[in-house]
Amino acid sequence: MEQAVLIINAGSSSIKFTIFVFDEKKIPVEPLYYGAIEGIGNHSRLSVHCERYDTAQIDQSVAAQNHDDAVQILLSWLERDAIDLDIIAAGHRVVHGGTFFPTAVIVDAEVDAKLEQLVPLAPLHQANSLAIIRTLRALHPQWQQVACFDTAFHQSMPHVEQSFALPRALFDKGIRRYGFHGLSYDYIASVLPDFIGSKARGRVIVAHLGHGVSMCAMKELKSIATTMSFTPLDGLPMATRSGAIDPAVIFYLMREKNMSVDDVSELLYQQSGLLGVSGISADMRELLVSDNLHAKQAIDLFVYRIACEIGSLAAVLGGLDAVVFTAGIGEHAPEIRQRICKQAGWLGVDLDETANMAGKPEISTAQSAVSVWVIPTNEALIIARHTFALMNN
């Protein structure tokens, strides 16, 4: 029986999971199973893919009204079908580590209590991650559980990048720029030298463009600056999140439009971004094939804001050597990459149109002063590595 770890990435309405087996050196070597329970609360489905057995593929409707139901369904599948595995630990993507956790940590009661304090800072994700951790603890108390934080990679940012222009006492109380998508950036940093060699330690901007959207400026493979800040709501327009907004807009909505705090939160987290501007969809794929003017305007705003932030991050880096696109839109939307690169032409970006449309890893021309890459991210593998490292210690 092979020993394995279960890696869980909890979203607002989904659970993505991967099961890694490891070799005699306790290194994760093979993602044996991967899948998701999506549409939690509404038409949920379980999908499972197996790298080893073709007969292990599953795609079926399930009754998951909440994340606790989804975990129970996942565990039932594990007990029924993953019979040759001895799962000894679970590693979790946890969005916010605050000032408490600069690195991954084994979850105990004290850690659990601190993670609970951070729920208001990542309301779409943090509570769901905690619910899953607690359910697994109750059902499988023998499993070690490891929390891996999206904020941890950005601990290397200088003080000036972490600061708001607010009274100093608030910074000391934790109101600061944390940054997110750190597990994705951590993975890209780990593989970037394989693609561009020593230039990976130069001035690099990584664009994580998915349902959530952010960018990170790296130097020496460490985070120097990023677009998200105190919460994952800040920065670039996203699928349903507004990104950066004048704080006075919130005051106006509450005072003049009689909106409550919860109303404004729902507006900015769930009704804005691509969905809000287009009035059609939060899915970039649907917007790209739409003839609707508002869909076009949503895409224009998305590209414009990214182009602006590339300029800002390049200024922080003092120039630019490479750009990396990753995550769902970054990996699969060549038109978006093309438009962003066109606007970044002043920085020396010269796109190879054929390579871009073909989805090649390198999509810049030989003459481009800035190399441009498409590199799939792998947050699950980074979580597995952190989980194994803590287990081995």
Residue pairs with C-beta under 8 A, 6 or more apart in sequence:
1 84
1 85
1 86
2 21
2 32
2 84
2 85
2 86
3 21
3 22
3 85
3 86
3 87
3 88
4 19
4 20
4 21
4 22
4 32
4 85
4 86
4 87
4 88
5 19
5 20
5 22
5 28
5 87
5 88
5 89
5 90
5 91
5 384
5 387
5 388
5 391
6 17
6 18
6 19
6 78
6 87
6 89
6 90
6 91
6 143
7 17
7 18
7 19
7 20
7 90
7 91
7 92
7 380
7 383
7 384
7 387
8 15
8 16
8 17
8 90
8 91
8 92
8 93
8 129
8 132
9 15
9 16
9 17
9 92
9 93
9 379
9 380
9 383
10 67
10 92
10 93
10 125
10 128
10 129
10 132
11 124
11 125
11 128
11 211
12 124
12 125
12 128
13 38
13 39
13 40
13 41
13 42
14 36
14 37
14 38
14 39
14 40
15 36
15 37
15 40
15 67
15 70
15 71
15 74
15 132
16 34
16 35
16 36
16 380
17 33
17 34
17 35
17 36
17 74
18 31
18 33
18 34
18 380
18 384
19 31
19 32
19 33
19 34
19 82
19 85
19 87
20 28
20 29
20 30
20 31
20 32
20 380
20 381
20 384
21 28
21 29
21 30
21 32
21 85
22 28
22 29
22 388
23 29
26 388
26 391
26 392
27 388
28 381
28 384
28 385
28 388
30 51
30 52
31 51
31 380
31 381
32 50
32 51
32 52
32 85
33 48
33 49
33 50
33 51
33 56
33 82
34 48
34 49
34 51
34 380
35 46
35 47
35 48
35 49
35 58
36 46
36 47
37 44
37 45
37 46
37 62
37 64
37 70
37 73
37 74
38 44
38 45
38 47
39 45
39 64
40 64
40 65
40 66
40 67
40 69
40 70
41 64
41 65
41 66
43 61
44 61
44 62
44 63
44 64
44 70
45 59
45 60
45 61
45 62
46 58
46 59
46 60
46 61
46 62
46 73
46 74
46 77
47 58
47 59
48 56
48 57
48 58
48 59
48 77
48 81
49 56
49 57
50 56
50 57
56 81
58 77
58 81
62 70
62 73
63 69
63 73
64 70
64 73
66 131
67 128
67 131
67 132
68 131
68 132
68 135
71 131
71 132
71 135
71 136
72 135
75 139
75 140
78 85
78 87
87 140
87 143
88 142
88 143
88 144
88 391
89 143
89 144
89 145
89 146
89 387
89 391
90 133
90 136
90 140
90 143
90 144
90 145
90 146
90 387
91 145
91 146
91 148
91 383
91 384
91 386
91 387
92 107
92 129
92 132
92 133
92 145
92 146
92 147
92 148
92 383
93 129
93 148
93 150
93 183
93 379
93 383
94 115
94 125
94 126
94 129
94 147
94 148
94 149
94 150
95 122
95 125
95 126
95 129
95 149
95 150
95 151
95 180
95 232
96 118
96 121
96 122
96 125
96 126
96 149
96 150
96 151
96 178
96 180
96 231
97 118
97 147
97 149
97 150
97 151
97 152
97 178
98 114
98 117
98 118
98 121
98 151
98 174
98 178
99 174
99 176
100 114
100 118
101 111
101 114
101 147
101 149
101 151
101 152
102 152
102 155
103 149
103 152
103 386
104 146
104 147
104 148
104 149
104 152
104 386
104 387
104 389
104 390
105 111
105 146
105 147
105 390
106 144
106 145
106 146
106 147
106 390
107 115
107 133
107 137
107 145
107 146
107 147
111 147
112 130
112 133
112 134
115 126
115 129
115 130
115 147
116 130
118 126
119 126
119 127
119 130
121 230
121 231
122 231
122 232
123 265
123 269
124 232
124 269
125 232
129 147
133 145
133 147
136 143
136 145
137 143
137 145
144 387
144 390
144 391
146 383
146 386
146 387
146 390
146 391
148 183
148 382
148 383
148 386
148 387
149 182
149 183
150 180
150 181
150 182
150 183
150 232
151 178
151 179
151 180
151 182
152 182
152 186
153 179
153 182
153 183
153 185
153 186
153 189
153 216
153 223
154 178
154 179
154 180
154 182
154 216
154 223
154 226
155 223
156 222
156 223
156 224
157 177
157 179
157 223
157 224
157 225
157 226
158 224
161 177
161 224
161 225
161 226
161 316
162 171
162 176
162 177
162 178
163 171
163 176
163 177
164 170
164 171
164 175
164 176
164 177
164 229
164 230
166 175
175 230
176 230
177 226
177 229
177 230
178 228
178 229
178 230
179 214
179 216
179 223
179 226
179 228
179 229
180 212
180 214
180 226
180 228
180 232
181 208
181 212
181 214
181 216
181 226
181 228
181 327
182 223
183 379
183 382
183 383
184 206
184 208
184 326
184 327
184 377
184 379
185 206
185 208
185 216
185 218
185 223
186 382
187 377
187 378
187 379
187 381
187 382
188 206
188 324
188 326
188 375
188 377
189 200
189 218
189 221
189 222
190 382
191 375
192 200
192 204
192 221
192 322
192 324
192 375
193 200
193 201
193 221
195 361
195 362
195 373
195 375
196 322
196 371
196 373
199 321
199 322
199 371
200 221
200 322
201 219
201 220
201 221
202 219
202 321
202 322
203 217
203 218
203 219
203 314
203 317
203 318
203 319
203 320
203 321
203 322
204 217
204 218
204 219
204 317
204 320
204 321
204 322
204 323
204 324
205 215
205 216
205 217
205 218
205 310
205 313
205 314
205 317
205 320
205 322
205 323
205 324
206 215
206 216
206 218
206 323
206 324
206 326
207 215
207 306
207 310
207 323
207 324
207 325
207 326
207 330
207 340
208 214
208 215
208 216
208 326
208 327
208 330
208 377
209 306
209 325
209 326
209 327
209 328
209 329
209 330
209 333
209 336
210 239
210 327
210 328
210 329
210 330
211 238
211 239
211 240
211 282
211 328
212 232
212 238
212 239
212 241
213 235
213 236
213 237
213 238
213 239
213 243
213 302
213 306
213 329
214 226
214 227
214 228
214 232
214 235
214 236
215 226
215 227
215 235
215 236
215 306
215 309
215 310
215 313
216 223
216 225
216 226
216 227
216 313
217 223
217 224
217 225
217 226
217 313
217 314
217 316
217 317
218 224
219 317
224 316
224 317
225 313
225 316
225 317
226 235
227 234
227 235
227 236
227 309
227 313
228 234
228 235
229 235
232 241
233 241
233 242
233 243
233 268
233 269
234 243
234 244
235 243
235 244
235 309
236 243
236 244
236 302
236 305
236 306
236 309
237 243
237 272
237 273
237 274
237 277
237 298
237 301
237 302
237 305
238 273
238 274
239 273
239 274
239 275
239 282
239 283
239 284
240 269
240 270
240 271
240 272
240 273
240 274
240 275
240 276
240 282
241 268
241 269
241 272
241 273
242 267
242 268
242 272
242 273
242 276
243 272
243 273
243 305
245 268
250 264
250 268
253 259
253 263
253 264
253 267
254 260
254 261
254 264
259 267
273 282
274 281
274 282
274 283
274 284
274 287
274 298
274 299
274 302
275 281
275 282
277 294
277 297
277 298
277 301
278 287
278 290
278 292
278 294
278 295
278 297
278 298
279 294
280 286
280 287
280 290
280 292
280 294
280 295
280 298
281 287
281 290
281 295
284 299
284 302
284 328
284 329
284 333
284 336
285 333
286 295
287 295
287 298
287 299
288 299
288 333
288 335
288 336
290 296
299 336
302 336
303 336
303 339
303 340
303 343
304 343
306 340
307 340
307 343
307 344
310 320
310 323
310 340
310 343
310 344
310 347
311 344
311 347
314 320
314 347
320 347
320 348
320 370
321 370
321 371
322 370
322 371
322 372
322 373
323 341
323 344
323 349
323 370
323 371
323 372
323 373
324 372
324 373
324 374
324 375
325 331
325 337
325 372
325 373
325 374
325 375
326 374
326 375
326 376
326 377
327 377
329 336
330 336
330 337
330 374
331 359
331 374
331 376
331 377
332 359
334 356
334 357
334 359
337 351
337 356
337 363
337 372
337 374
338 351
338 353
338 356
341 349
341 351
341 356
341 363
341 364
341 372
342 351
344 370
347 369
347 370
348 368
348 369
348 370
349 364
349 368
349 369
349 370
349 372
350 364
350 365
350 367
350 368
350 369
350 370
351 363
351 364
351 365
351 368
351 372
352 360
352 362
352 363
352 364
352 365
352 368
355 362
355 363
355 364
356 363
359 374
360 374
361 373
361 374
361 375
362 371
362 372
362 373
363 372
363 373
363 374
364 370
364 371
364 372
364 373
